Amino acid sequence: MKAEEVGYRIAQARKKQGMTQRELSERLHVSDKAVSKWERGVNYPDISLFDEIAKTLDLSLVELLGIEDRSKEEIVQALFVTAGIGKVIAENASIAGASGGCQAEIGSASAMAAGAVIYRRRKENMR
């Protein structure tokens, strides 16, 4: 999932809806400059916005992120990797001193996402 590819899909879906960048930005409560950067592939939208972007543009998250060409098995395997990381964190959180709070949640989510990304990249490099 490259920023340019996600941006292209956002731009295409926005245009299909007959929306300007400003209109999309107002619906998402971000600046039109942010939308422009997404569409040009300069950066990604904040992860917390992906669901709302998809809904606003009448896309599924799978379509927005461009994972429709991935096998279901590969997606499920990546989800198992993230679940395994989550289980390890949950069982050892109090030992690490991170048994609650936003920082623990963000760290856990980051570790789980990183695990899935590394799993997929490693699998792609093996092809």
N, CA, C and O atoms as a MOPAC input file, in Angstrom:
PM7 MOZYME 1SCF
protein

 N      0.85200 1    -1.17000 1     0.00000 1
 C      0.00000 1     0.00000 1     0.00000 1
 C      0.89700 1     1.23300 1     0.00000 1
 O      1.43500 1     1.62000 1     1.03800 1
 N      1.05100 1     1.83100 1    -1.14400 1
 C      1.87100 1     3.02300 1    -1.27900 1
 C      0.99600 1     4.26300 1    -1.17700 1
 O     -0.17300 1     4.24100 1    -1.56200 1
 N      1.56400 1     5.33600 1    -0.66000 1
 C      0.81200 1     6.58500 1    -0.49500 1
 C      0.26600 1     7.07800 1    -1.83500 1
 O     -0.84800 1     7.59700 1    -1.90300 1
 N      1.04700 1     6.91600 1    -2.89100 1
 C      0.59700 1     7.36400 1    -4.21000 1
 C     -0.63900 1     6.59800 1    -4.66600 1
 O     -1.55500 1     7.16900 1    -5.25600 1
 N     -0.65100 1     5.30400 1    -4.38800 1
 C     -1.78300 1     4.47000 1    -4.80500 1
 C     -3.04000 1     4.80200 1    -4.00700 1
 O     -4.13000 1     4.90000 1    -4.57100 1
 N     -2.89000 1     4.97300 1    -2.70600 1
 C     -4.03400 1     5.34400 1    -1.86600 1
 C     -4.54700 1     6.71900 1    -2.30100 1
 O     -5.75400 1     6.92900 1    -2.42300 1
 N     -3.63000 1     7.64000 1    -2.52900 1
 C     -4.00700 1     8.98300 1    -2.96900 1
 C     -4.75000 1     8.97300 1    -4.29300 1
 O     -5.72000 1     9.70800 1    -4.47700 1
 N     -4.29400 1     8.14200 1    -5.20700 1
 C     -4.95300 1     8.03000 1    -6.50800 1
 C     -6.38700 1     7.53900 1    -6.33600 1
 O     -7.31100 1     8.06200 1    -6.96000 1
 N     -6.56700 1     6.52300 1    -5.47800 1
 C     -7.91800 1     6.00100 1    -5.24400 1
 C     -8.81500 1     7.03900 1    -4.57900 1
 O    -10.00000 1     7.13300 1    -4.89900 1
 N     -8.25400 1     7.82300 1    -3.65100 1
 C     -9.03600 1     8.88600 1    -3.01600 1
 C     -9.46200 1     9.90400 1    -4.06300 1
 O    -10.62600 1    10.30200 1    -4.10700 1
 N     -8.52800 1    10.32600 1    -4.90300 1
 C     -8.84000 1    11.33000 1    -5.93100 1
 C     -9.89100 1    10.81600 1    -6.90700 1
 O    -10.83400 1    11.53400 1    -7.24000 1
 N     -9.73700 1     9.58700 1    -7.36100 1
 C    -10.69100 1     9.02500 1    -8.32200 1
 C    -12.09000 1     8.92600 1    -7.71800 1
 O    -13.07700 1     9.29600 1    -8.35400 1
 N    -12.16600 1     8.42900 1    -6.49300 1
 C    -13.47200 1     8.27000 1    -5.84200 1
 C    -14.10200 1     9.63600 1    -5.55500 1
 O    -15.31100 1     9.80900 1    -5.70200 1
 N    -13.28000 1    10.60000 1    -5.14700 1
 C    -13.78400 1    11.95300 1    -4.88300 1
 C    -14.37200 1    12.55600 1    -6.14700 1
 O    -15.46400 1    13.12400 1    -6.12200 1
 N    -13.65400 1    12.43400 1    -7.23900 1
 C    -14.12500 1    12.98500 1    -8.51900 1
 C    -15.39200 1    12.27800 1    -8.98700 1
 O    -16.30400 1    12.90800 1    -9.52400 1
 N    -15.44100 1    10.95900 1    -8.77700 1
 C    -16.62400 1    10.19400 1    -9.15100 1
 C    -17.85200 1    10.67600 1    -8.37200 1
 O    -18.96800 1    10.67200 1    -8.89200 1
 N    -17.63300 1    11.08700 1    -7.12600 1
 C    -18.71900 1    11.61500 1    -6.29100 1
 C    -19.04700 1    13.06300 1    -6.64100 1
 O    -20.01200 1    13.62400 1    -6.12200 1
 N    -18.24400 1    13.67300 1    -7.52400 1
 C    -18.46300 1    15.06800 1    -7.91100 1
 C    -18.08100 1    16.05900 1    -6.82200 1
 O    -18.63400 1    17.15600 1    -6.75000 1
 N    -17.14200 1    15.67400 1    -5.98200 1
 C    -16.70400 1    16.51100 1    -4.86800 1
 C    -15.39400 1    17.20900 1    -5.18200 1
 O    -14.54700 1    16.67600 1    -5.89800 1
 N    -15.24300 1    18.38500 1    -4.64900 1
 C    -13.95400 1    19.07300 1    -4.71500 1
 C    -13.12300 1    18.64200 1    -3.51100 1
 O    -13.63700 1    18.03500 1    -2.57200 1
 N    -11.83900 1    18.96500 1    -3.55300 1
 C    -10.98600 1    18.67300 1    -2.40400 1
 C    -11.49800 1    19.41400 1    -1.17000 1
 O    -11.47500 1    18.87600 1    -0.06400 1
 N    -11.94900 1    20.62300 1    -1.36000 1
 C    -12.46200 1    21.42300 1    -0.23600 1
 C    -13.70100 1    20.75600 1     0.37200 1
 O    -13.83000 1    20.67500 1     1.59400 1
 N    -14.60400 1    20.28300 1    -0.47800 1
 C    -15.81400 1    19.62900 1     0.03300 1
 C    -15.47000 1    18.37100 1     0.82400 1
 O    -16.03600 1    18.12400 1     1.88900 1
 N    -14.54100 1    17.58000 1     0.29900 1
 C    -14.12300 1    16.38100 1     1.01700 1
 C    -13.47600 1    16.76200 1     2.34500 1
 O    -13.74900 1    16.14600 1     3.37600 1
 N    -12.62900 1    17.77000 1     2.31600 1
 C    -11.94000 1    18.19000 1     3.54600 1
 C    -12.93500 1    18.66700 1     4.60100 1
 O    -12.75200 1    18.40000 1     5.78900 1
 N    -13.97900 1    19.36600 1     4.17900 1
 C    -14.98600 1    19.83900 1     5.13200 1
 C    -15.74400 1    18.67400 1     5.75900 1
 O    -16.04900 1    18.70100 1     6.95100 1
 N    -16.04600 1    17.65900 1     4.96400 1
 C    -16.76500 1    16.49000 1     5.49900 1
 C    -15.91100 1    15.70800 1     6.48800 1
 O    -16.42400 1    15.10000 1     7.42700 1
 N    -14.60000 1    15.73300 1     6.26300 1
 C    -13.68400 1    14.97500 1     7.12300 1
 C    -13.07500 1    15.82000 1     8.24400 1
 O    -12.35300 1    15.30100 1     9.09500 1
 N    -13.36900 1    17.12300 1     8.24100 1
 C    -12.84700 1    18.05700 1     9.24500 1
 C    -11.31900 1    18.13100 1     9.21300 1
 O    -10.65300 1    18.12000 1    10.24900 1
 N    -10.78600 1    18.20800 1     7.98900 1
 C     -9.35000 1    18.40900 1     7.77700 1
 C     -9.19900 1    19.55000 1     6.78000 1
 O    -10.18800 1    20.01500 1     6.21300 1
 N     -7.98200 1    19.99800 1     6.56600 1
 C     -7.76400 1    21.07500 1     5.60200 1
 C     -7.76700 1    20.53200 1     4.17100 1
 O     -7.49800 1    19.35400 1     3.93900 1
 N     -8.07700 1    21.41400 1     3.22100 1
 C     -8.01600 1    20.99500 1     1.82100 1
 C     -6.57500 1    20.69900 1     1.41400 1
 O     -6.33500 1    19.92900 1     0.48400 1
 N     -5.61600 1    21.31300 1     2.11400 1
 C     -4.20400 1    21.02600 1     1.84700 1
 C     -3.87300 1    19.57700 1     2.22400 1
 O     -3.07700 1    18.92300 1     1.55100 1
 N     -4.48800 1    19.08400 1     3.30100 1
 C     -4.26900 1    17.68700 1     3.70200 1
 C     -4.77200 1    16.74700 1     2.61500 1
 O     -4.09000 1    15.78900 1     2.25100 1
 N     -5.97200 1    17.02300 1     2.09300 1
 C     -6.53300 1    16.18500 1     1.02900 1
 C     -5.62700 1    16.22800 1    -0.19600 1
 O     -5.38000 1    15.20100 1    -0.82800 1
 N     -5.13700 1    17.40700 1    -0.52700 1
 C     -4.23100 1    17.54600 1    -1.67000 1
 C     -2.96800 1    16.70300 1    -1.47600 1
 O     -2.50900 1    16.04200 1    -2.40700 1
 N     -2.41600 1    16.73000 1    -0.27700 1
 C     -1.20600 1    15.93400 1    -0.00100 1
 C     -1.48900 1    14.43700 1    -0.12200 1
 O     -0.66300 1    13.68800 1    -0.64300 1
 N     -2.65900 1    14.00100 1     0.35900 1
 C     -3.01300 1    12.58300 1     0.23200 1
 C     -3.07300 1    12.20100 1    -1.24200 1
 O     -2.49300 1    11.20200 1    -1.66800 1
 N     -3.79300 1    13.02500 1    -2.01300 1
 C     -4.02800 1    12.69800 1    -3.41900 1
 C     -2.74300 1    12.72500 1    -4.24100 1
 O     -2.63600 1    12.01700 1    -5.24300 1
 N     -1.77900 1    13.52300 1    -3.83400 1
 C     -0.49700 1    13.57200 1    -4.53900 1
 C      0.48100 1    12.53000 1    -4.02600 1
 O      1.58400 1    12.39700 1    -4.55600 1
 N      0.08200 1    11.78700 1    -2.99400 1
 C      0.94800 1    10.75100 1    -2.44000 1
 C      2.06400 1    11.28700 1    -1.58400 1
 O      3.05200 1    10.59300 1    -1.34500 1
 N      1.92600 1    12.52200 1    -1.11300 1
 C      2.94800 1    13.10900 1    -0.24800 1
 C      2.92500 1    12.43300 1     1.12200 1
 O      3.97400 1    12.17300 1     1.71200 1
 N      1.72600 1    12.15100 1     1.62100 1
 C      1.59100 1    11.40400 1     2.87200 1
 C      0.24600 1    10.70000 1     2.92400 1
 O     -0.61500 1    10.89800 1     2.06700 1
 N      0.08900 1     9.88600 1     3.93700 1
 C     -1.15300 1     9.13800 1     4.13800 1
 C     -2.09300 1     9.94800 1     5.02600 1
 O     -1.65100 1    10.79800 1     5.79900 1
 N     -3.39700 1     9.67800 1     4.90900 1
 C     -4.31600 1    10.22400 1     5.91100 1
 C     -4.00500 1     9.58400 1     7.26200 1
 O     -3.44800 1     8.48800 1     7.32500 1
 N     -4.36400 1    10.26700 1     8.32700 1
 C     -4.24000 1     9.68200 1     9.65500 1
 C     -5.05800 1     8.39800 1     9.68100 1
 O     -6.14700 1     8.33500 1     9.10900 1
 N     -4.53700 1     7.39200 1    10.33500 1
 C     -5.20500 1     6.08800 1    10.34600 1
 C     -6.62400 1     6.17400 1    10.89700 1
 O     -7.49000 1     5.38800 1    10.51100 1
 N     -6.86500 1     7.11800 1    11.79000 1
 C     -8.20100 1     7.25600 1    12.37300 1
 C     -9.22400 1     7.75900 1    11.35500 1
 O    -10.42700 1     7.69500 1    11.61000 1
 N     -8.76500 1     8.25500 1    10.21100 1
 C     -9.66900 1     8.79100 1     9.18800 1
 C    -10.04400 1     7.79500 1     8.10000 1
 O    -10.98400 1     8.03800 1     7.34300 1
 N     -9.33700 1     6.69300 1     8.00700 1
 C     -9.57200 1     5.77400 1     6.88600 1
 C    -11.01900 1     5.31000 1     6.78100 1
 O    -11.58500 1     5.28700 1     5.68800 1
 N    -11.61900 1     4.94300 1     7.90400 1
 C    -13.00600 1     4.47100 1     7.86800 1
 C    -13.94400 1     5.56700 1     7.37400 1
 O    -14.82000 1     5.31000 1     6.54800 1
 N    -13.76600 1     6.78300 1     7.87500 1
 C    -14.63600 1     7.89600 1     7.46500 1
 C    -14.39800 1     8.27500 1     5.99700 1
 O    -15.34800 1     8.59800 1     5.28500 1
 N    -13.15800 1     8.24000 1     5.54500 1
 C    -12.86000 1     8.51300 1     4.13100 1
 C    -13.58400 1     7.49800 1     3.25900 1
 O    -14.24200 1     7.86000 1     2.28400 1
 N    -13.45700 1     6.21900 1     3.62000 1
 C    -14.10100 1     5.16200 1     2.83100 1
 C    -15.61400 1     5.37000 1     2.78300 1
 O    -16.21300 1     5.28000 1     1.71100 1
 N    -16.23100 1     5.64200 1     3.91400 1
 C    -17.68500 1     5.85500 1     3.95500 1
 C    -18.08300 1     7.07000 1     3.11500 1
 O    -19.04700 1     7.01200 1     2.35000 1
 N    -17.34500 1     8.15800 1     3.25800 1
 C    -17.66100 1     9.39000 1     2.53000 1
 C    -17.54700 1     9.19200 1     1.02500 1
 O    -18.32800 1     9.75600 1     0.25900 1
 N    -16.58000 1     8.39500 1     0.60600 1
 C    -16.35000 1     8.17400 1    -0.82200 1
 C    -17.05600 1     6.92800 1    -1.35800 1
 O    -16.85100 1     6.53100 1    -2.50500 1
 N    -17.88100 1     6.32200 1    -0.51900 1
 C    -18.64600 1     5.13200 1    -0.90100 1
 C    -17.72700 1     4.00300 1    -1.36600 1
 O    -17.96900 1     3.36900 1    -2.39300 1
 N    -16.66800 1     3.76800 1    -0.58900 1
 C    -15.71400 1     2.69100 1    -0.84800 1
 C    -15.66300 1     1.78400 1     0.36500 1
 O    -16.01100 1     2.19700 1     1.47100 1
 N    -15.23500 1     0.55900 1     0.16200 1
 C    -14.91400 1    -0.29600 1     1.30200 1
 C    -13.47600 1     0.02100 1     1.69500 1
 O    -12.72100 1     0.59500 1     0.91000 1
 N    -13.10500 1    -0.35500 1     2.90800 1
 C    -11.70800 1    -0.16700 1     3.30800 1
 C    -10.77600 1    -0.97600 1     2.42000 1
 O     -9.66400 1    -0.53900 1     2.12300 1
 N    -11.21700 1    -2.14000 1     2.00000 1
 C    -10.42100 1    -2.98300 1     1.11100 1
 C    -10.14600 1    -2.24100 1    -0.20000 1
 O     -9.02100 1    -2.25700 1    -0.70000 1
 N    -11.16600 1    -1.59700 1    -0.75100 1
 C    -10.99200 1    -0.83600 1    -2.00200 1
 C    -10.09500 1     0.37200 1    -1.77900 1
 O     -9.19800 1     0.63800 1    -2.57900 1
 N    -10.33100 1     1.10700 1    -0.69500 1
 C     -9.53500 1     2.30300 1    -0.41100 1
 C     -8.06100 1     1.95700 1    -0.24500 1
 O     -7.19300 1     2.65800 1    -0.76600 1
 N     -7.78000 1     0.89000 1     0.47100 1
 C     -6.39900 1     0.52500 1     0.74200 1
 C     -5.75900 1    -0.29000 1    -0.37300 1
 O     -4.55200 1    -0.53300 1    -0.36300 1
 N     -6.58000 1    -0.71300 1    -1.33900 1
 C     -6.04100 1    -1.42100 1    -2.49000 1
 C     -5.58800 1    -2.82700 1    -2.18000 1
 O     -4.61200 1    -3.31000 1    -2.75500 1
 N     -6.28800 1    -3.49000 1    -1.27500 1
 C     -5.88200 1    -4.85500 1    -0.94800 1
 C     -6.79000 1    -5.88900 1    -1.59600 1
 O     -6.75700 1    -7.06600 1    -1.23600 1
 N     -7.60700 1    -5.44500 1    -2.55800 1
 C     -8.51000 1    -6.38200 1    -3.21100 1
 C     -7.77400 1    -7.43600 1    -4.02800 1
 O     -8.35000 1    -8.47200 1    -4.35900 1
 N     -6.52000 1    -7.18800 1    -4.35500 1
 C     -5.77200 1    -8.16800 1    -5.12000 1
 C     -5.01300 1    -9.15900 1    -4.23000 1
 O     -4.33100 1   -10.04400 1    -4.74700 1
 N     -5.11500 1    -9.03000 1    -2.93900 1
 C     -4.45900 1    -9.93400 1    -2.01200 1
 C     -5.36500 1   -11.13800 1    -1.77400 1
 O     -6.58900 1   -11.01500 1    -1.74200 1
 N     -4.75900 1   -12.27100 1    -1.61200 1
 C     -5.56400 1   -13.46400 1    -1.34300 1
 C     -6.15900 1   -13.36600 1     0.05800 1
 O     -5.56500 1   -12.78000 1     0.96300 1
 N     -7.32900 1   -13.94600 1     0.21400 1
 C     -7.97500 1   -13.94900 1     1.53000 1
 C     -7.09900 1   -14.67300 1     2.54000 1
 O     -7.02700 1   -14.27400 1     3.70200 1
 N     -6.44900 1   -15.71200 1     2.11100 1
 C     -5.58100 1   -16.46600 1     3.01700 1
 C     -4.45000 1   -15.58900 1     3.54900 1
 O     -4.12500 1   -15.64100 1     4.73500 1
 N     -3.85500 1   -14.78700 1     2.67600 1
 C     -2.76300 1   -13.91800 1     3.08900 1
 C     -3.24000 1   -12.87800 1     4.09300 1
 O     -2.53700 1   -12.57700 1     5.05700 1
 N     -4.42200 1   -12.33300 1     3.87400 1
 C     -4.98000 1   -11.34800 1     4.80100 1
 C     -5.25400 1   -12.00200 1     6.15200 1
 O     -4.94300 1   -11.43500 1     7.19900 1
 N     -5.83400 1   -13.18700 1     6.12200 1
 C     -6.12100 1   -13.90100 1     7.37300 1
 C     -4.82400 1   -14.21700 1     8.11300 1
 O     -4.76800 1   -14.08700 1     9.33600 1
 N     -3.78600 1   -14.62600 1     7.39300 1
 C     -2.50600 1   -14.91900 1     8.03400 1
 C     -1.93100 1   -13.66800 1     8.70400 1
 O     -1.41300 1   -13.74600 1     9.81800 1
 N     -2.01900 1   -12.53100 1     8.04000 1
 C     -1.53400 1   -11.28400 1     8.63400 1
 C     -2.34800 1   -10.92500 1     9.87600 1
 O     -1.79900 1   -10.41800 1    10.85400 1
 N     -3.64900 1   -11.18500 1     9.83700 1
 C     -4.48800 1   -10.93400 1    11.01700 1
 C     -4.09900 1   -11.84100 1    12.17700 1
 O     -4.12300 1   -11.41200 1    13.33100 1
 N     -3.74100 1   -13.09200 1    11.88600 1
 C     -3.28600 1   -13.99600 1    12.94100 1
 C     -1.98300 1   -13.48900 1    13.56100 1
 O     -1.78500 1   -13.59800 1    14.77100 1
 N     -1.10000 1   -12.93600 1    12.73300 1
 C      0.14800 1   -12.37000 1    13.26200 1
 C     -0.18200 1   -11.24900 1    14.24600 1
 O      0.37200 1   -11.19600 1    15.34400 1
 N     -1.08900 1   -10.35200 1    13.84400 1
 C     -1.43800 1    -9.23800 1    14.73200 1
 C     -2.12300 1    -9.74100 1    15.99800 1
 O     -1.88000 1    -9.21700 1    17.08500 1
 N     -2.97100 1   -10.74800 1    15.86300 1
 C     -3.64300 1   -11.30900 1    17.03800 1
 C     -2.63300 1   -11.94000 1    17.99100 1
 O     -2.75600 1   -11.80800 1    19.20900 1
 N     -1.64200 1   -12.62100 1    17.43900 1
 C     -0.59900 1   -13.22000 1    18.27400 1
 C      0.18100 1   -12.17200 1    19.04400 1
 O      0.46900 1   -12.35100 1    20.22700 1
 N      0.52100 1   -11.09000 1    18.38400 1
 C      1.23100 1    -9.99300 1    19.06100 1
 C      0.34700 1    -9.40400 1    20.15400 1
 O      0.81100 1    -9.12900 1    21.26100 1
 N     -0.93000 1    -9.21300 1    19.83300 1
 C     -1.86400 1    -8.67400 1    20.82600 1
 C     -1.97600 1    -9.57600 1    22.04300 1
 O     -2.04300 1    -9.08700 1    23.17100 1
 N     -1.99700 1   -10.88500 1    21.83100 1
 C     -2.09100 1   -11.84800 1    22.94200 1
 C     -0.85200 1   -11.77200 1    23.82300 1
 O     -0.96500 1   -11.77000 1    25.04900 1
 N      0.31600 1   -11.71100 1    23.22000 1
 C      1.55500 1   -11.60600 1    23.99200 1
 C      1.54800 1   -10.32700 1    24.82700 1
 O      1.91900 1   -10.34500 1    26.00100 1
 N      1.13500 1    -9.23900 1    24.23100 1
 C      1.09100 1    -7.96200 1    24.95400 1
 C      0.08900 1    -8.04100 1    26.10600 1
 O      0.38200 1    -7.62000 1    27.22500 1
 N     -1.10000 1    -8.58800 1    25.81800 1
 C     -2.13800 1    -8.66800 1    26.85200 1
 C     -1.69000 1    -9.51200 1    28.03500 1
 O     -1.97500 1    -9.17400 1    29.18400 1
 N     -0.99300 1   -10.60400 1    27.76200 1
 C     -0.56700 1   -11.49200 1    28.83800 1
 C      0.61700 1   -10.95700 1    29.61900 1
 O      0.85600 1   -11.39100 1    30.74600 1
 N      1.36500 1   -10.02300 1    29.04300 1
 C      2.56800 1    -9.52300 1    29.69600 1
 C      2.52400 1    -8.02700 1    29.98900 1
 O      3.53800 1    -7.44900 1    30.38000 1
 N      1.37700 1    -7.39500 1    29.80700 1
 C      1.29000 1    -5.94000 1    29.94800 1
 C      1.64500 1    -5.46800 1    31.34600 1
 O      2.34800 1    -4.46900 1    31.49200 1
 N      1.18300 1    -6.15200 1    32.36700 1
 C      1.46600 1    -5.68200 1    33.72400 1
 C      2.94200 1    -5.85000 1    34.07900 1
 O      3.47500 1    -5.09900 1    34.89600 1
 N      3.59500 1    -6.82200 1    33.47400 1
 C      5.03300 1    -7.01700 1    33.70800 1
 C      5.80800 1    -5.83800 1    33.13700 1
 O      6.77300 1    -5.36500 1    33.73700 1
 N      5.37900 1    -5.37500 1    31.98200 1
 C      6.06800 1    -4.26400 1    31.32300 1
 C      5.68500 1    -2.92500 1    31.92900 1
 O      6.28100 1    -1.90200 1    31.59100 1
 N      4.70200 1    -2.91400 1    32.81600 1
 C      4.29500 1    -1.66300 1    33.43900 1
 C      3.37800 1    -0.84300 1    32.56400 1
 O      3.19500 1     0.35000 1    32.80400 1
 N      2.80300 1    -1.46100 1    31.55900 1
 C      1.92800 1    -0.73100 1    30.63000 1
 C      0.55000 1    -1.35800 1    30.62600 1
 O      0.00700 1    -1.68000 1    29.56900 1
 N     -0.01200 1    -1.53000 1    31.80600 1
 C     -1.27800 1    -2.24900 1    31.91300 1
 C     -2.49500 1    -1.39300 1    31.59800 1
 O     -3.62100 1    -1.84900 1    31.79400 1
 N     -2.31500 1    -0.20200 1    31.12900 1
 C     -3.47900 1     0.60600 1    30.76200 1
 C     -3.07400 1     1.95800 1    30.23200 1
 O     -1.90000 1     2.32800 1    30.23000 1
 N     -4.07100 1     2.68400 1    29.78400 1
 C     -3.83800 1     4.02900 1    29.30000 1
 C     -3.60100 1     4.09800 1    27.81000 1
 O     -3.37500 1     3.09500 1    27.13400 1
 N     -3.66200 1     5.31200 1    27.33300 1
 C     -3.54400 1     5.56000 1    25.88900 1
 C     -2.20000 1     5.14800 1    25.32200 1
 O     -2.12900 1     4.59700 1    24.22300 1
 N     -1.12700 1     5.41300 1    26.06600 1
 C      0.19000 1     5.06500 1    25.53300 1
 C      0.31000 1     3.56100 1    25.32400 1
 O      0.87200 1     3.10700 1    24.32700 1
 N     -0.21800 1     2.79900 1    26.26000 1
 C     -0.16900 1     1.34200 1    26.11000 1
 C     -0.98500 1     0.90100 1    24.91000 1
 O     -0.55100 1     0.03000 1    24.15700 1
 N     -2.15700 1     1.48300 1    24.71800 1
 C     -3.00300 1     1.12000 1    23.58900 1
 C     -2.34200 1     1.47800 1    22.26500 1
 O     -2.35400 1     0.68100 1    21.32800 1
 N     -1.77300 1     2.65600 1    22.18600 1
 C     -1.12100 1     3.09400 1    20.94400 1
 C      0.10200 1     2.22800 1    20.65700 1
 O      0.33400 1     1.83600 1    19.51300 1
 N      0.87300 1     1.93400 1    21.68100 1
 C      2.03700 1     1.08000 1    21.49400 1
 C      1.64700 1    -0.31500 1    21.03800 1
 O      2.28500 1    -0.89700 1    20.16100 1
 N      0.60000 1    -0.84000 1    21.63900 1
 C      0.12300 1    -2.17400 1    21.25900 1
 C     -0.35600 1    -2.19300 1    19.81800 1
 O      0.00400 1    -3.08200 1    19.04800 1
 N     -1.16900 1    -1.20900 1    19.45700 1
 C     -1.68800 1    -1.13700 1    18.08500 1
 C     -0.55500 1    -0.96700 1    17.08400 1
 O     -0.57900 1    -1.56100 1    16.00600 1
 N      0.43000 1    -0.16100 1    17.43700 1
 C      1.57700 1     0.04300 1    16.54600 1
 C      2.35900 1    -1.25100 1    16.35200 1
 O      2.75900 1    -1.58100 1    15.23600 1
 N      2.57100 1    -1.97300 1    17.43300 1
 C      3.29700 1    -3.23800 1    17.33400 1
 C      2.53400 1    -4.24100 1    16.48200 1
 O      3.12500 1    -4.95600 1    15.67400 1
 N      1.22300 1    -4.29000 1    16.66700 1
 C      0.41300 1    -5.23100 1    15.88900 1
 C      0.43300 1    -4.87700 1    14.41100 1
 O      0.57100 1    -5.75900 1    13.56300 1
 N      0.29500 1    -3.59100 1    14.09400 1
 C      0.33400 1    -3.16000 1    12.69000 1
 C      1.70100 1    -3.43500 1    12.08000 1
 O      1.80100 1    -3.90700 1    10.94800 1
 N      2.74900 1    -3.13800 1    12.83400 1
 C      4.10300 1    -3.38200 1    12.33100 1
 C      4.32100 1    -4.86900 1    12.05900 1
 O      4.96500 1    -5.23600 1    11.07600 1
 N      3.78800 1    -5.71500 1    12.92600 1
 C      3.90800 1    -7.15600 1    12.72100 1
 C      3.26900 1    -7.59100 1    11.41400 1
 O      3.84300 1    -8.38500 1    10.66900 1
 N      2.07400 1    -7.06700 1    11.13500 1
 C      1.38900 1    -7.42300 1     9.88600 1
 C      2.15600 1    -6.91900 1     8.67200 1
 O      2.27600 1    -7.62800 1     7.67300 1
 N      2.67700 1    -5.69300 1     8.75300 1
 C      3.42800 1    -5.12300 1     7.62900 1
 C      4.69100 1    -5.93300 1     7.36400 1
 O      4.99200 1    -6.26800 1     6.21800 1
 N      5.42000 1    -6.24300 1     8.41700 1
 C      6.64600 1    -7.02100 1     8.25900 1
 C      6.33400 1    -8.40600 1     7.69800 1
 O      7.04400 1    -8.90100 1     6.82300 1
 N      5.28000 1    -9.02100 1     8.20000 1
 C      4.86900 1   -10.33000 1     7.68600 1
 C      4.61500 1   -10.26000 1     6.18600 1
 O      5.11200 1   -11.09400 1     5.42900 1
 N      3.83900 1    -9.26300 1     5.75500 1
 C      3.50000 1    -9.14000 1     4.33100 1
 C      4.72900 1    -8.83100 1     3.49300 1
 O      4.91000 1    -9.42400 1     2.43000 1
 N      5.57800 1    -7.91600 1     3.94700 1
 C      6.76800 1    -7.56000 1     3.17500 1
 C      7.68700 1    -8.76600 1     3.03300 1
 O      8.23000 1    -9.02200 1     1.95800 1
 N      7.85200 1    -9.49300 1     4.11400 1
 C      8.72000 1   -10.68100 1     4.06600 1
 C      8.15600 1   -11.68900 1     3.07400 1
 O      8.90000 1   -12.29800 1     2.30500 1
 N      6.84800 1   -11.86000 1     3.09600 1
 C      6.20200 1   -12.80400 1     2.18900 1
 C      6.36900 1   -12.34600 1     0.73200 1
 O      6.61700 1   -13.16900 1    -0.15000 1
 N      6.23500 1   -11.03300 1     0.47700 1
 C      6.42500 1   -10.49800 1    -0.87800 1
 C      7.85500 1   -10.69900 1    -1.35400 1
 O      8.08100 1   -11.01700 1    -2.52200 1
 N      8.82600 1   -10.51600 1    -0.46000 1
 C     10.23200 1   -10.66800 1    -0.83500 1
 C     10.60100 1   -12.11500 1    -1.12100 1
 O     11.59100 1   -12.37900 1    -1.80400 1
 N      9.81700 1   -13.05300 1    -0.60700 1
 C     10.09500 1   -14.47000 1    -0.82400 1
 C      9.57900 1   -14.93300 1    -2.17200 1
 O      9.92800 1   -16.02600 1    -2.61600 1
 N      8.75600 1   -14.13000 1    -2.83600 1
 C      8.17500 1   -14.54700 1    -4.13400 1
 C      9.17500 1   -14.47700 1    -5.24000 1
 O      8.85200 1   -14.79000 1    -6.38500 1

